[in-house]
Amino acid sequence: MTPLKKIIIIGPAFPYRGGNSLFVSYLYSILKDKFAIKIYNYKLLYPSIFFPGTTQFDRSEKIIKKVPNIRILNSISPFNWLQVANRLKKEKADLIVFDWWHPFFAFCHFTISLFIKKQYHNKIIFITENVISHESNFVDKILTKIGLKNSSSFLVLSDKVAVELKKFVSDRKIYKSQLPIYDCYQNQNTPDLEQLKKELKFNSENKVLLFFGYIRKYKGLDLLFDAVSKLIESDETYRLLVVGEFYDDENYYRNIIKKLNIESYVTIVNRFVPNEEVEKYFLLCDCVVLPYKSATQSGVLNIASGFKKPVIVTNVGGLAEFVDNEKSGIIVKSGSKEEIVNGIKRFYELNENVNFIENIKDKVSENTFNKLPLLFDKIISETNNDS
C-alpha cells in the first residue's frame, strides 16, 4: 500500500478561538482522509499585551472542530523558531503549509521558512487569508515582504488577495480556493425563536439586522448606525443587533448611538460569543449586514451562508465575489450610509418574491473549498516535477 503524502500545517487551532483557528481546523478535516496531516500549533500566539480582546482561547462549552495538533510554536522566540525548523527537517514532509494572516508573524515565519528552505525549497506554500492587515501601514508592508520571502507558492482565498499578493511576489505561482462554509454552529435542538425574541425584546413585526463579529473601525459599524437612523425615519420596526467583542473603544460607538438617538433600536452584545450561542443570533435576524470599509474575505459571510441567511455587503475586497447580487444577498457601494440604506430597503422589497434560501444553497454548492484535496494533490505533484 502506497503511504499517504505528508503535509505539515503551521497555524493556530484549538484551544485558540477565532476565524484563523477555525479555518485551519476545517483545512485539516478536508485533507485528513487523503493525506497524512499534522498541525504545528502555537503554544504562544499573541503576547497578552498585543491582544485587544479578553482572551485568545476558546472557552465555549461546545467545542467545534477540535482537531489533533502539536502545540510547539512560540511566535516571539527566535530560539524556538530554530527548534521548530529542525523538527520540520526531520518530518521529511511532501508539503509545508504556513497559514498567513498578519505581519506580526513576519519574523517567525521568515526564520522558520529560511532554515527549512534548502530541504523544502519548492515545497513551502503560504495560505494567505490576508496579505496585509486591514489597518496596515508602511511598516506592515515591509514586514509582509519579509514574512513571505521564502515561500515557493501561495494559496489565496479570493481574487482580491491574489491581486494584492502579486504586488509582493509577482514571480511565484498562486493557487486559488475559498474559505469553507462554516456550518458547524447549529445545535441539535433548535432554539425557540419566539422565546429568543422575547429575551432581546424583539417582536414579530421587527425587521432585524445582524452585525456579527469583533468590532474595528474598518468594519463600518458607524455607517450602519447612520443607516439605521435614516431607516427608522420612515419605518420604526427596524432593529439592529450588534454581536461581538469591541476591539476599539466601545464609548466611541455608544456616543454615536446616543447622538443619533437610536438607543431603543440598537441592541449590543459586547462579548466574544461562545460557539453554542452563535446559532440563536443568526436565527433571530432577517439578514446579516457587512458594511465594511475594507476587506479581503470574511468568515462572518461564510457563517451566514452556513445558516442560509442573506447578506448585505459592500463592494470592498473580495466580499462581492461570494454574493450573487439580489439572489443570495445585496451588494452596495462602500463608504456611504445612503447605499447601505438603499441596500437594506431593496432586500426587504425582494424578500417577498426572491427565494434567498434556495439561492444561497446553490451558491454554497459552488464553494471550491471542498475541492482542496484535488488541489493539494496537484500542488504536491507540481512540486515533485520541479524537483
N, C-alpha and C positions, 0 to 999 in steps of 0.2 A: 504494500500500500504506500503510495506517494505521500510523504509528510506534507502537512499544510505549510504554506508560506507564512513566515513570521512578520508581524507588524507591531512596532512599539509606538504607542501614542503618548506624547508628552503633553499633559494638560490637566486641568482640575476635574475632579469627580467627587462623589460623596466622601467625606462629610461636608464638603463645601456646597454652598447654595448658589442659586442664580443660573442665568442662561448659559454661561460658558460650561459650567459643570453638567448641566442637563444635556447640552449638545454633545459633549464628549461621551456621556453615558449612552446616548442614542447611537452615536458612531460605533461604540463597542458592540452594542446589541445588533446592529445591522450587519456587522462584519464577522462576528464571532463564529458563525456556522461555516464560513468558507475559509477563514484564516486563523492562525494561532495568534491571538491578540494579548498584549499586555499594556496596561496603562501605568505610566510613571506619573503618579500624582504628586502634589505638593505636600510637604509637611509644614512649610510656611509659605503661604500665598502672598498676602499683603501684610507688612508690619501694621499693627493696630493704628499707629499714628497716621498712616496713609489711607485708611479705610473710612469712608464717610458714613457708613451705616452702623447699625447697632451690633451686628455680629456677622462674621463671614460664614458661619456654619448653619447647616440645616437642622433646625430644632423641631421640625414637624413631627407629629405623631405618625402620619402616613408617609413613609419613605418611598419615593418613586425612583425607579431606575438606579437601584443600588447595585452597582456592578463591581466586580473584583478589581482592585487596584493596589499598587505598591506606593505607599507614602514615603517618598525618598528625596524630593527636590526642595531645596531652600532657595527662594527667589533672590536673596540678598547675600549669599555666602559663596564667594569665589572658590574657596576650598571644596565646598560641596559640589559645585559645578564640575570640578575636575574629577571628583569621585563618581559622579553620575556618568560623565563621559567615558571613564574607564569601564564602568559596568556595561554601558551600551556597546562598547567594542567587543566585550565577551559574549554578547547576545547573538552576534552573527545574524542579525535580522535581515529580511529582504527589503524592508522599508522602515524609515524613521519618520514619524509624523509629529510635527510641532503644531500645537494649537496657538495661534497668534491673534491677540485682540487689543493689546495695549503696549505703548512704547516703554512702560515701566519695566517690562521683561526683556528689554533690548540686550543688556549686557549678559544676562543669564543665558538667553537663547543663542547669542553670538558666540559666547565662550564654549558652550557645550557643542554646538554645531561645528565650530572651528576645530576642536580636538578630536572629533569623530570624522571629519571631512575626508581624511586620507583613506579611511576604510570604506566610508559610505558616500563617496564623492558625488555620485549621481543618484543616490537613494535617500536623499533628505528632502522632504516635502513639507511646506508650511501651509496649513489651512488658515487662510486669512479671513476671519469673521469680520474684522475691520482692518484697514491698512493703518490708519492713524486714528486717534481718539476723536470723538465728536467735538471736543472743545480744545483742539490741538493748537500748538504754537510752533515757532521756528525750531525750538529745541526738540519737540516731539518728532519733527520731520527728520532731523539729524539722527535721533535715536532709532527711528524706523529703518533708515538706511543701514545702520549698524546691525540691528537685530535680524534683518532679512538677508544679510550679505552672503551667507554660506548655504542658502537653500538652493537645491538644484532645480526645483519646480514648485508650483503653487496650485492650490485648490481654492477657488473663490466660491462664494455663495450668492453672488448677484453680479449682474453686468456692471453695476456702478463700482463695485470693488475692483473688478477687472480693469476698468478704466483708470482708477486711482493707482492700482498696483503697477501698471505699465510706466508710470512716471518714475518709479523707483527701480524696476527690474525689467526693462524692455527686452532684454536678451534671453529671458528664460521662459520655459513653457508654462502656460497657465491652463489648468483644467477647470471645469465648471460644474457645480451642483447647486443644491438649495439646502436651506435649513429643513429639518424634518417637521412634520405636522405634530405638534405636541398634544396628543390625545390621551395623556396619562393622568389627567386630573379628575376624571369622572369617578364618582363614588359609587359603591354597589347599590346603595339605597338613595334614590333621587330625593332631594330635599323638597319639602312642601313649599311651593312657590308663594302661595298666599301668606304663609307664616313668615317667610323671608321678607316679603314686602312690609309686613307689619313691623318687623324688627327695625327696619330702616325708615319707617314712617312714609312709605310709598303707598299709593292706592292704584286700583286697576286702570284709572284714567291717565296715569302719568306716562309720559314719554321719557324713558330712562336711557341716558347716555353714559357709557362707561369709559373712564380714562384709567388704565391699569399699568402698573409698573413703577419703578422708582422715579422720583421727580428731579429733573435737572432742567436748566433753562432751555437747552436745545430742543426739548420735547414740546415746547409751545403751549404749556398749560395756561399761561397768561392770556394767550389768544383765545383759547377755548372759553375762559371766563368771560371775556369780552363778547364772544359769540352767544353765550347763554344769556347774557344781559340783553342782547338785542332780540333773541328769540322770544323771551318772555314778555316783551312789549306787546306782542300780538297773540301769544298763547302761553298761559301761565301753567300749563300741565307739564312743561319740560322740567326734568330733573337731571342733574349731573352728579354721578357717583365717582369720586376720585379715590382710588385704592392703591396705596403704595407708600413706600418709605421716602421721606424727604431727604435728598442728598444736598439740597440747597436750603437756605433759611426759610423755614415754614412761615415766619411772620411776613415775609415779602408777599407770599401768596394770600395769606389771611387778610392783609391790608388791601389787596386788590379786590377781594370778595366784599370787604366792608365798604370800600369806596364805591363799588358798583351797586351796592345794596341788594346783593343776591344771596345773602346768608341762608335764607329759607329755601333756596332752590339748589343748594350745593351740599352734598354730604361727603365728608372726608374721613377716610380710614387710614390714618398715618402710621403704618407699620408694614413690615415685610410679612406678607400673608402666608401662613403655613399651607402646605400642599392640600390638606384636607378641606380648606376653606375656599380655595380658588374657585371651585365649581359654582358656589352659590352666587358669587358676584357676576359671573358670566350668564347664569340663568336669569338673573334679575333684569338684565339690560336688553334693550331692543337692538342696539348696535354698539360697537367699540370705536372710539374716536382716537386717532393718532395724528394730532395737529403739529407734527414735528417740523422744526425749522431746518434740521439736518438729520441724515440717517444713512445707513447702508442697507441692512435688512433689520427686521425686528422679530424677536421671539414672541412678543405680545400678539403680533399679527398671526403667528402660527398657533398660538394658544387659542385665539378667536376661531381660527379655521377648525381646530380640534373640536370646538363646541358648536360648529356650524353657525357662527354668528357673523353677520355682515360687518364690514368695517368702513369707516370714512378716513381716508389717508390723504396726506399732502403729497404732491409730486416731487418729493426730495429723495435723493439717494436711490436705493433700489426698491422702495416701498411699492411704487406703482407697478413694478414688474410682476408682482404677485397678486394683483387685483384685476379682475375683469370689470371695467367701469360700467356701472348701472346693471351689473349682473351678480357679482359676488360682493360688491361694495361700491363706494363712490370715491372718485379721485378728484381732489381740488388743488388749486394753486396754493403754494405755501406763503406764509407771512401775512395773510390777510384774514381778518375776522369776517369780512363780508363773504369771502369764498367759503369759509367754514360754515357760516350761517346758511348760505345757499345750498351747500352740500348736504347739510342735515335736513333741510326742508325737502330737498329732492329725494332723499332716502325715504322719508315718510310718504311722499307722493307715490313713489314707485312701489312701496311695500304692500300696497293694496293689490297690485297685479303681478308683480315680479316674484317668482319663486326663488328667493335668495338661497334658501337651504339646499335645494337641488342643484343650483348653480355652483354653490360652494363645494358640494360633493364632487361635481365634475372637475372643479379646479384642483381639489385635493388629489384626485386620481392622477393628475398630470405631474405631481411633485416628483422631481428627479432624485430625491434623497434615497428612495428605495432601490435605485439602480447603482448605488455606490459599490456593492461588491463587484459588479462587472467593471466599473470604472477603475477600481483599485487593482483588479486583475490586469487591466490594460496598462496602468501606470507601472506595475511591477514588471510586466513583460517588456515594456519600452526601456526601463532602466537596465534590464538584463541585456537587451540588444545594444545598448550604449556602452556596455562594459568593455 
